[in-house]
Amino acid sequence: MNAFPLPAPAMRNIHAMTDLETHDTVETAVILSIGCALFAPHDETAPMMEFYQNVTVASNLALGRTQSA
């Protein structure tokens, strides 16, 4: 099932870019925000779909994630 509301032919040249903002560079680092954008690399229009979510430090620490000193 296609999770994105785009017709199948349009999905052939779609790229996804993700970004994590963290408190450190280790794999257990607290994640501050998550961003993602779907775009066509040869089309200069705005991204087709965007996602951005802040994440609380408290929720990260509750899951055992870490912060640098």
JOMO-V847434 format. One line per field, one symbol per residue. phi: phi as a letter, one per 40 degrees, with the letter a starting at -180 (. if undefined). psi: psi as a letter, one per 30 degrees, with the letter a starting at -180 (. if undefined). burial: I if it has 24 or more other C-alpha atoms within 12 Angstrom, else O. Layout:
phi->???
psi->???
burial->???
This chain:
phi->.ccbcbcdccccbbbbbbabbbcabccccdccabbaababcbbcccdcabaaacbccdcccccgcbbcc
psi->kjfkhkleefffhklkklkkklfaglfgkkkelkkkkkljfgkgllkeklkkkkkkeeeeefggllkl.
burial->OOOOOOOOOOOOOOOOOOOOOIOOOOOOOIIIOOOOOIIOOOOOOOOIOOOOOOOOOOOOOOOOOOOOO
